[in-house]
């Protein structure tokens, strides 16, 4: 079983998540009552909707995590699952994403932006810090 398959199997048991068709049309997705949370695009690549506010709040932690890739201006983060601790990080971030959607809703939020799979590429943390 791949790391992404293991993560999807675990997350599918969470009571706040339901499997849905991904809006991007690629892979499999899980959503909460507030919208899509996570897209599994391949055996290693996962996009997670955190909200812009959550990304700003935890940016230092996100940019220091080797598995995390950010796209400037995107409310989604991409995780590249290579080791089991990357799955643990994904579980933590999904929990954070669920809390962000429930705790920090932004009045008048429009339609959810597309996931990072639709962007030409994600930037590794080194590029975000200007290094």
GIHU-V341778 format. One record per backbone hydrogen bond with DSSP energy under -1.0 kcal/mol. NH is the residue of the N-H (numbers start at 1). CO is the residue of the C=O. If there is no record, write none. Layout:
nh = (NH:NH)
co = (CO:CO)
This chain:
nh = (4:6:7:8:9:10:11:12:13:14:17:18:20:25:28:29:30:31:32:35:37:38:39:40:41:42:46:47:48:49:50:51:55:56:57:58:62:63:68:69:70:74:77:78:79:80:81:86:88:89:90:91:92:93:94:95:96:97:98:99:100:101:102:103:104:109:118:119:123:127:129:131)
co = (43:2:3:4:5:6:7:8:10:11:14:31:29:22:40:20:38:18:35:32:30:30:47:28:45:45:79:39:77:37:75:75:51:52:53:54:58:59:65:78:123:71:48:69:46:67:44:83:84:85:86:87:88:89:90:91:92:93:94:95:96:97:98:99:100:106:115:116:70:124:125:126)
